[in-house]
Amino acid sequence: MNRLVRNRDHFYNVLYSLRHRIFFIPEVYFLRNASRNVKLKVCNFFSVLIFNFEK
């Protein structure tokens, strides 16, 4: 459980740093225009990326 929480915090930290470095679209604009499916795909992509990176 502790590891899960730590991974989730790590996930959000990576997302935040990536968003500030690469994507200059405000979060509200992205959330308003992206469909639920696209958001899920992005989250799955990042979680798989981070999971493979941490192994």
mmCIF file of the N, C-alpha and C atoms, coordinates in Angstrom:
data_MODEL
# 
_entry.id   MODEL 
# 
loop_
_atom_site.group_PDB 
_atom_site.id 
_atom_site.type_symbol 
_atom_site.label_atom_id 
_atom_site.label_alt_id 
_atom_site.label_comp_id 
_atom_site.label_asym_id 
_atom_site.label_entity_id 
_atom_site.label_seq_id 
_atom_site.pdbx_PDB_ins_code 
_atom_site.Cartn_x 
_atom_site.Cartn_y 
_atom_site.Cartn_z 
_atom_site.occupancy 
_atom_site.B_iso_or_equiv 
_atom_site.pdbx_formal_charge 
_atom_site.auth_seq_id 
_atom_site.auth_comp_id 
_atom_site.auth_asym_id 
_atom_site.auth_atom_id 
_atom_site.pdbx_PDB_model_num 
ATOM 1   N N  . MET A 1 1  ? 0.835   -1.202 0.000   1.00 0.00 ? 1  MET A N  1 
ATOM 2   C CA . MET A 1 1  ? 0.000   0.000  0.000   1.00 0.00 ? 1  MET A CA 1 
ATOM 3   C C  . MET A 1 1  ? 0.872   1.255  0.000   1.00 0.00 ? 1  MET A C  1 
ATOM 4   N N  . ASN A 1 2  ? 1.893   1.240  0.844   1.00 0.00 ? 2  ASN A N  1 
ATOM 5   C CA . ASN A 1 2  ? 2.805   2.378  0.914   1.00 0.00 ? 2  ASN A CA 1 
ATOM 6   C C  . ASN A 1 2  ? 3.502   2.597  -0.422  1.00 0.00 ? 2  ASN A C  1 
ATOM 7   N N  . ARG A 1 3  ? 3.907   1.491  -1.040  1.00 0.00 ? 3  ARG A N  1 
ATOM 8   C CA . ARG A 1 3  ? 4.578   1.578  -2.336  1.00 0.00 ? 3  ARG A CA 1 
ATOM 9   C C  . ARG A 1 3  ? 3.633   2.146  -3.395  1.00 0.00 ? 3  ARG A C  1 
ATOM 10  N N  . LEU A 1 4  ? 2.368   1.759  -3.309  1.00 0.00 ? 4  LEU A N  1 
ATOM 11  C CA . LEU A 1 4  ? 1.378   2.247  -4.270  1.00 0.00 ? 4  LEU A CA 1 
ATOM 12  C C  . LEU A 1 4  ? 1.221   3.764  -4.155  1.00 0.00 ? 4  LEU A C  1 
ATOM 13  N N  . VAL A 1 5  ? 1.124   4.251  -2.932  1.00 0.00 ? 5  VAL A N  1 
ATOM 14  C CA . VAL A 1 5  ? 0.980   5.697  -2.717  1.00 0.00 ? 5  VAL A CA 1 
ATOM 15  C C  . VAL A 1 5  ? 2.215   6.422  -3.217  1.00 0.00 ? 5  VAL A C  1 
ATOM 16  N N  . ARG A 1 6  ? 3.406   5.860  -2.925  1.00 0.00 ? 6  ARG A N  1 
ATOM 17  C CA . ARG A 1 6  ? 4.645   6.498  -3.363  1.00 0.00 ? 6  ARG A CA 1 
ATOM 18  C C  . ARG A 1 6  ? 4.720   6.520  -4.880  1.00 0.00 ? 6  ARG A C  1 
ATOM 19  N N  . ASN A 1 7  ? 4.308   5.435  -5.519  1.00 0.00 ? 7  ASN A N  1 
ATOM 20  C CA . ASN A 1 7  ? 4.315   5.397  -6.981  1.00 0.00 ? 7  ASN A CA 1 
ATOM 21  C C  . ASN A 1 7  ? 3.349   6.413  -7.555  1.00 0.00 ? 7  ASN A C  1 
ATOM 22  N N  . ARG A 1 8  ? 2.213   6.573  -6.904  1.00 0.00 ? 8  ARG A N  1 
ATOM 23  C CA . ARG A 1 8  ? 1.239   7.540  -7.400  1.00 0.00 ? 8  ARG A CA 1 
ATOM 24  C C  . ARG A 1 8  ? 1.802   8.960  -7.290  1.00 0.00 ? 8  ARG A C  1 
ATOM 25  N N  . ASP A 1 9  ? 2.449   9.273  -6.173  1.00 0.00 ? 9  ASP A N  1 
ATOM 26  C CA . ASP A 1 9  ? 3.052   10.601 -6.020  1.00 0.00 ? 9  ASP A CA 1 
ATOM 27  C C  . ASP A 1 9  ? 4.144   10.799 -7.055  1.00 0.00 ? 9  ASP A C  1 
ATOM 28  N N  . HIS A 1 10 ? 4.949   9.774  -7.275  1.00 0.00 ? 10 HIS A N  1 
ATOM 29  C CA . HIS A 1 10 ? 6.001   9.826  -8.288  1.00 0.00 ? 10 HIS A CA 1 
ATOM 30  C C  . HIS A 1 10 ? 5.394   10.049 -9.666  1.00 0.00 ? 10 HIS A C  1 
ATOM 31  N N  . PHE A 1 11 ? 4.306   9.364  -9.934  1.00 0.00 ? 11 PHE A N  1 
ATOM 32  C CA . PHE A 1 11 ? 3.606   9.487  -11.213 1.00 0.00 ? 11 PHE A CA 1 
ATOM 33  C C  . PHE A 1 11 ? 3.168   10.928 -11.442 1.00 0.00 ? 11 PHE A C  1 
ATOM 34  N N  . TYR A 1 12 ? 2.557   11.547 -10.416 1.00 0.00 ? 12 TYR A N  1 
ATOM 35  C CA . TYR A 1 12 ? 2.097   12.929 -10.572 1.00 0.00 ? 12 TYR A CA 1 
ATOM 36  C C  . TYR A 1 12 ? 3.271   13.893 -10.691 1.00 0.00 ? 12 TYR A C  1 
ATOM 37  N N  . ASN A 1 13 ? 4.351   13.634 -9.957  1.00 0.00 ? 13 ASN A N  1 
ATOM 38  C CA . ASN A 1 13 ? 5.531   14.498 -10.066 1.00 0.00 ? 13 ASN A CA 1 
ATOM 39  C C  . ASN A 1 13 ? 6.117   14.445 -11.464 1.00 0.00 ? 13 ASN A C  1 
ATOM 40  N N  . VAL A 1 14 ? 6.218   13.250 -12.031 1.00 0.00 ? 14 VAL A N  1 
ATOM 41  C CA . VAL A 1 14 ? 6.743   13.104 -13.391 1.00 0.00 ? 14 VAL A CA 1 
ATOM 42  C C  . VAL A 1 14 ? 5.822   13.787 -14.386 1.00 0.00 ? 14 VAL A C  1 
ATOM 43  N N  . LEU A 1 15 ? 4.525   13.597 -14.218 1.00 0.00 ? 15 LEU A N  1 
ATOM 44  C CA . LEU A 1 15 ? 3.569   14.258 -15.110 1.00 0.00 ? 15 LEU A CA 1 
ATOM 45  C C  . LEU A 1 15 ? 3.720   15.769 -15.042 1.00 0.00 ? 15 LEU A C  1 
ATOM 46  N N  . TYR A 1 16 ? 3.867   16.283 -13.818 1.00 0.00 ? 16 TYR A N  1 
ATOM 47  C CA . TYR A 1 16 ? 3.992   17.730 -13.655 1.00 0.00 ? 16 TYR A CA 1 
ATOM 48  C C  . TYR A 1 16 ? 5.250   18.248 -14.334 1.00 0.00 ? 16 TYR A C  1 
ATOM 49  N N  . SER A 1 17 ? 6.388   17.578 -14.095 1.00 0.00 ? 17 SER A N  1 
ATOM 50  C CA . SER A 1 17 ? 7.638   18.061 -14.680 1.00 0.00 ? 17 SER A CA 1 
ATOM 51  C C  . SER A 1 17 ? 7.608   17.938 -16.199 1.00 0.00 ? 17 SER A C  1 
ATOM 52  N N  . LEU A 1 18 ? 7.025   16.847 -16.706 1.00 0.00 ? 18 LEU A N  1 
ATOM 53  C CA . LEU A 1 18 ? 6.910   16.682 -18.155 1.00 0.00 ? 18 LEU A CA 1 
ATOM 54  C C  . LEU A 1 18 ? 6.039   17.776 -18.749 1.00 0.00 ? 18 LEU A C  1 
ATOM 55  N N  . ARG A 1 19 ? 4.945   18.056 -18.050 1.00 0.00 ? 19 ARG A N  1 
ATOM 56  C CA . ARG A 1 19 ? 4.026   19.054 -18.585 1.00 0.00 ? 19 ARG A CA 1 
ATOM 57  C C  . ARG A 1 19 ? 4.695   20.430 -18.633 1.00 0.00 ? 19 ARG A C  1 
ATOM 58  N N  . HIS A 1 20 ? 5.514   20.724 -17.623 1.00 0.00 ? 20 HIS A N  1 
ATOM 59  C CA . HIS A 1 20 ? 6.156   22.032 -17.611 1.00 0.00 ? 20 HIS A CA 1 
ATOM 60  C C  . HIS A 1 20 ? 7.306   22.102 -18.608 1.00 0.00 ? 20 HIS A C  1 
ATOM 61  N N  . ARG A 1 21 ? 7.962   20.986 -18.853 1.00 0.00 ? 21 ARG A N  1 
ATOM 62  C CA . ARG A 1 21 ? 9.102   20.999 -19.769 1.00 0.00 ? 21 ARG A CA 1 
ATOM 63  C C  . ARG A 1 21 ? 8.673   20.926 -21.223 1.00 0.00 ? 21 ARG A C  1 
ATOM 64  N N  . ILE A 1 22 ? 7.693   20.072 -21.513 1.00 0.00 ? 22 ILE A N  1 
ATOM 65  C CA . ILE A 1 22 ? 7.363   19.767 -22.908 1.00 0.00 ? 22 ILE A CA 1 
ATOM 66  C C  . ILE A 1 22 ? 6.058   20.401 -23.340 1.00 0.00 ? 22 ILE A C  1 
ATOM 67  N N  . PHE A 1 23 ? 5.004   20.183 -22.558 1.00 0.00 ? 23 PHE A N  1 
ATOM 68  C CA . PHE A 1 23 ? 3.676   20.626 -22.979 1.00 0.00 ? 23 PHE A CA 1 
ATOM 69  C C  . PHE A 1 23 ? 3.364   21.972 -22.354 1.00 0.00 ? 23 PHE A C  1 
ATOM 70  N N  . PHE A 1 24 ? 3.035   22.936 -23.175 1.00 0.00 ? 24 PHE A N  1 
ATOM 71  C CA . PHE A 1 24 ? 2.731   24.265 -22.663 1.00 0.00 ? 24 PHE A CA 1 
ATOM 72  C C  . PHE A 1 24 ? 1.236   24.548 -22.704 1.00 0.00 ? 24 PHE A C  1 
ATOM 73  N N  . ILE A 1 25 ? 0.440   23.487 -22.820 1.00 0.00 ? 25 ILE A N  1 
ATOM 74  C CA . ILE A 1 25 ? -1.014  23.631 -22.808 1.00 0.00 ? 25 ILE A CA 1 
ATOM 75  C C  . ILE A 1 25 ? -1.478  23.643 -21.356 1.00 0.00 ? 25 ILE A C  1 
ATOM 76  N N  . PRO A 1 26 ? -2.250  24.645 -20.966 1.00 0.00 ? 26 PRO A N  1 
ATOM 77  C CA . PRO A 1 26 ? -2.758  24.654 -19.581 1.00 0.00 ? 26 PRO A CA 1 
ATOM 78  C C  . PRO A 1 26 ? -3.592  23.405 -19.293 1.00 0.00 ? 26 PRO A C  1 
ATOM 79  N N  . GLU A 1 27 ? -3.528  22.962 -18.056 1.00 0.00 ? 27 GLU A N  1 
ATOM 80  C CA . GLU A 1 27 ? -4.199  21.714 -17.677 1.00 0.00 ? 27 GLU A CA 1 
ATOM 81  C C  . GLU A 1 27 ? -5.702  21.799 -17.898 1.00 0.00 ? 27 GLU A C  1 
ATOM 82  N N  . VAL A 1 28 ? -6.294  22.927 -17.576 1.00 0.00 ? 28 VAL A N  1 
ATOM 83  C CA . VAL A 1 28 ? -7.745  23.077 -17.719 1.00 0.00 ? 28 VAL A CA 1 
ATOM 84  C C  . VAL A 1 28 ? -8.147  22.969 -19.185 1.00 0.00 ? 28 VAL A C  1 
ATOM 85  N N  . TYR A 1 29 ? -7.372  23.601 -20.056 1.00 0.00 ? 29 TYR A N  1 
ATOM 86  C CA . TYR A 1 29 ? -7.651  23.542 -21.494 1.00 0.00 ? 29 TYR A CA 1 
ATOM 87  C C  . TYR A 1 29 ? -7.584  22.096 -21.984 1.00 0.00 ? 29 TYR A C  1 
ATOM 88  N N  . PHE A 1 30 ? -6.545  21.377 -21.540 1.00 0.00 ? 30 PHE A N  1 
ATOM 89  C CA . PHE A 1 30 ? -6.375  19.983 -21.947 1.00 0.00 ? 30 PHE A CA 1 
ATOM 90  C C  . PHE A 1 30 ? -7.546  19.130 -21.456 1.00 0.00 ? 30 PHE A C  1 
ATOM 91  N N  . LEU A 1 31 ? -7.884  19.290 -20.181 1.00 0.00 ? 31 LEU A N  1 
ATOM 92  C CA . LEU A 1 31 ? -8.948  18.472 -19.606 1.00 0.00 ? 31 LEU A CA 1 
ATOM 93  C C  . LEU A 1 31 ? -10.293 18.784 -20.238 1.00 0.00 ? 31 LEU A C  1 
ATOM 94  N N  . ARG A 1 32 ? -10.482 20.038 -20.611 1.00 0.00 ? 32 ARG A N  1 
ATOM 95  C CA . ARG A 1 32 ? -11.766 20.425 -21.187 1.00 0.00 ? 32 ARG A CA 1 
ATOM 96  C C  . ARG A 1 32 ? -11.927 19.852 -22.592 1.00 0.00 ? 32 ARG A C  1 
ATOM 97  N N  . ASN A 1 33 ? -10.840 19.747 -23.341 1.00 0.00 ? 33 ASN A N  1 
ATOM 98  C CA . ASN A 1 33 ? -10.938 19.366 -24.745 1.00 0.00 ? 33 ASN A CA 1 
ATOM 99  C C  . ASN A 1 33 ? -10.623 17.891 -25.013 1.00 0.00 ? 33 ASN A C  1 
ATOM 100 N N  . ALA A 1 34 ? -9.909  17.254 -24.101 1.00 0.00 ? 34 ALA A N  1 
ATOM 101 C CA . ALA A 1 34 ? -9.563  15.852 -24.321 1.00 0.00 ? 34 ALA A CA 1 
ATOM 102 C C  . ALA A 1 34 ? -10.723 14.960 -23.899 1.00 0.00 ? 34 ALA A C  1 
ATOM 103 N N  . SER A 1 35 ? -10.994 13.971 -24.700 1.00 0.00 ? 35 SER A N  1 
ATOM 104 C CA . SER A 1 35 ? -12.040 13.022 -24.331 1.00 0.00 ? 35 SER A CA 1 
ATOM 105 C C  . SER A 1 35 ? -11.528 12.114 -23.223 1.00 0.00 ? 35 SER A C  1 
ATOM 106 N N  . ARG A 1 36 ? -12.448 11.425 -22.560 1.00 0.00 ? 36 ARG A N  1 
ATOM 107 C CA . ARG A 1 36 ? -12.080 10.508 -21.480 1.00 0.00 ? 36 ARG A CA 1 
ATOM 108 C C  . ARG A 1 36 ? -11.157 9.410  -22.004 1.00 0.00 ? 36 ARG A C  1 
ATOM 109 N N  . ASN A 1 37 ? -11.415 8.950  -23.221 1.00 0.00 ? 37 ASN A N  1 
ATOM 110 C CA . ASN A 1 37 ? -10.613 7.885  -23.806 1.00 0.00 ? 37 ASN A CA 1 
ATOM 111 C C  . ASN A 1 37 ? -9.162  8.316  -23.994 1.00 0.00 ? 37 ASN A C  1 
ATOM 112 N N  . VAL A 1 38 ? -8.977  9.532  -24.501 1.00 0.00 ? 38 VAL A N  1 
ATOM 113 C CA . VAL A 1 38 ? -7.619  10.033 -24.733 1.00 0.00 ? 38 VAL A CA 1 
ATOM 114 C C  . VAL A 1 38 ? -6.884  10.195 -23.414 1.00 0.00 ? 38 VAL A C  1 
ATOM 115 N N  . LYS A 1 39 ? -7.584  10.723 -22.403 1.00 0.00 ? 39 LYS A N  1 
ATOM 116 C CA . LYS A 1 39 ? -6.945  10.894 -21.097 1.00 0.00 ? 39 LYS A CA 1 
ATOM 117 C C  . LYS A 1 39 ? -6.532  9.547  -20.513 1.00 0.00 ? 39 LYS A C  1 
ATOM 118 N N  . LEU A 1 40 ? -7.387  8.543  -20.682 1.00 0.00 ? 40 LEU A N  1 
ATOM 119 C CA . LEU A 1 40 ? -7.048  7.216  -20.182 1.00 0.00 ? 40 LEU A CA 1 
ATOM 120 C C  . LEU A 1 40 ? -5.825  6.664  -20.903 1.00 0.00 ? 40 LEU A C  1 
ATOM 121 N N  . LYS A 1 41 ? -5.763  6.873  -22.227 1.00 0.00 ? 41 LYS A N  1 
ATOM 122 C CA . LYS A 1 41 ? -4.613  6.387  -22.990 1.00 0.00 ? 41 LYS A CA 1 
ATOM 123 C C  . LYS A 1 41 ? -3.329  7.063  -22.531 1.00 0.00 ? 41 LYS A C  1 
ATOM 124 N N  . VAL A 1 42 ? -3.400  8.369  -22.289 1.00 0.00 ? 42 VAL A N  1 
ATOM 125 C CA . VAL A 1 42 ? -2.216  9.104  -21.826 1.00 0.00 ? 42 VAL A CA 1 
ATOM 126 C C  . VAL A 1 42 ? -1.778  8.598  -20.458 1.00 0.00 ? 42 VAL A C  1 
ATOM 127 N N  . CYS A 1 43 ? -2.732  8.398  -19.550 1.00 0.00 ? 43 CYS A N  1 
ATOM 128 C CA . CYS A 1 43 ? -2.407  7.909  -18.208 1.00 0.00 ? 43 CYS A CA 1 
ATOM 129 C C  . CYS A 1 43 ? -1.819  6.505  -18.271 1.00 0.00 ? 43 CYS A C  1 
ATOM 130 N N  . ASN A 1 44 ? -2.392  5.654  -19.116 1.00 0.00 ? 44 ASN A N  1 
ATOM 131 C CA . ASN A 1 44 ? -1.868  4.299  -19.265 1.00 0.00 ? 44 ASN A CA 1 
ATOM 132 C C  . ASN A 1 44 ? -0.456  4.324  -19.824 1.00 0.00 ? 44 ASN A C  1 
ATOM 133 N N  . PHE A 1 45 ? -0.215  5.194  -20.812 1.00 0.00 ? 45 PHE A N  1 
ATOM 134 C CA . PHE A 1 45 ? 1.111   5.304  -21.410 1.00 0.00 ? 45 PHE A CA 1 
ATOM 135 C C  . PHE A 1 45 ? 2.144   5.701  -20.366 1.00 0.00 ? 45 PHE A C  1 
ATOM 136 N N  . PHE A 1 46 ? 1.817   6.724  -19.564 1.00 0.00 ? 46 PHE A N  1 
ATOM 137 C CA . PHE A 1 46 ? 2.768   7.194  -18.560 1.00 0.00 ? 46 PHE A CA 1 
ATOM 138 C C  . PHE A 1 46 ? 2.981   6.161  -17.466 1.00 0.00 ? 46 PHE A C  1 
ATOM 139 N N  . SER A 1 47 ? 1.911   5.470  -17.052 1.00 0.00 ? 47 SER A N  1 
ATOM 140 C CA . SER A 1 47 ? 2.064   4.487  -15.986 1.00 0.00 ? 47 SER A CA 1 
ATOM 141 C C  . SER A 1 47 ? 2.909   3.308  -16.458 1.00 0.00 ? 47 SER A C  1 
ATOM 142 N N  . VAL A 1 48 ? 2.723   2.879  -17.703 1.00 0.00 ? 48 VAL A N  1 
ATOM 143 C CA . VAL A 1 48 ? 3.542   1.793  -18.253 1.00 0.00 ? 48 VAL A CA 1 
ATOM 144 C C  . VAL A 1 48 ? 4.987   2.239  -18.371 1.00 0.00 ? 48 VAL A C  1 
ATOM 145 N N  . LEU A 1 49 ? 5.189   3.466  -18.834 1.00 0.00 ? 49 LEU A N  1 
ATOM 146 C CA . LEU A 1 49 ? 6.535   4.017  -18.989 1.00 0.00 ? 49 LEU A CA 1 
ATOM 147 C C  . LEU A 1 49 ? 7.264   4.043  -17.653 1.00 0.00 ? 49 LEU A C  1 
ATOM 148 N N  . ILE A 1 50 ? 6.579   4.552  -16.619 1.00 0.00 ? 50 ILE A N  1 
ATOM 149 C CA . ILE A 1 50 ? 7.197   4.675  -15.300 1.00 0.00 ? 50 ILE A CA 1 
ATOM 150 C C  . ILE A 1 50 ? 7.401   3.299  -14.680 1.00 0.00 ? 50 ILE A C  1 
ATOM 151 N N  . PHE A 1 51 ? 6.452   2.395  -14.873 1.00 0.00 ? 51 PHE A N  1 
ATOM 152 C CA . PHE A 1 51 ? 6.576   1.045  -14.319 1.00 0.00 ? 51 PHE A CA 1 
ATOM 153 C C  . PHE A 1 51 ? 7.793   0.339  -14.907 1.00 0.00 ? 51 PHE A C  1 
ATOM 154 N N  . ASN A 1 52 ? 7.989   0.475  -16.214 1.00 0.00 ? 52 ASN A N  1 
ATOM 155 C CA . ASN A 1 52 ? 9.143   -0.148 -16.856 1.00 0.00 ? 52 ASN A CA 1 
ATOM 156 C C  . ASN A 1 52 ? 10.435  0.519  -16.424 1.00 0.00 ? 52 ASN A C  1 
ATOM 157 N N  . PHE A 1 53 ? 10.380  1.823  -16.186 1.00 0.00 ? 53 PHE A N  1 
ATOM 158 C CA . PHE A 1 53 ? 11.573  2.566  -15.782 1.00 0.00 ? 53 PHE A CA 1 
ATOM 159 C C  . PHE A 1 53 ? 12.019  2.175  -14.379 1.00 0.00 ? 53 PHE A C  1 
ATOM 160 N N  . GLU A 1 54 ? 11.056  1.864  -13.507 1.00 0.00 ? 54 GLU A N  1 
ATOM 161 C CA . GLU A 1 54 ? 11.378  1.571  -12.109 1.00 0.00 ? 54 GLU A CA 1 
ATOM 162 C C  . GLU A 1 54 ? 11.822  0.128  -11.894 1.00 0.00 ? 54 GLU A C  1 
ATOM 163 N N  . LYS A 1 55 ? 11.595  -0.745 -12.853 1.00 0.00 ? 55 LYS A N  1 
ATOM 164 C CA . LYS A 1 55 ? 11.936  -2.160 -12.681 1.00 0.00 ? 55 LYS A CA 1 
ATOM 165 C C  . LYS A 1 55 ? 13.446  -2.367 -12.662 1.00 0.00 ? 55 LYS A C  1 
# 
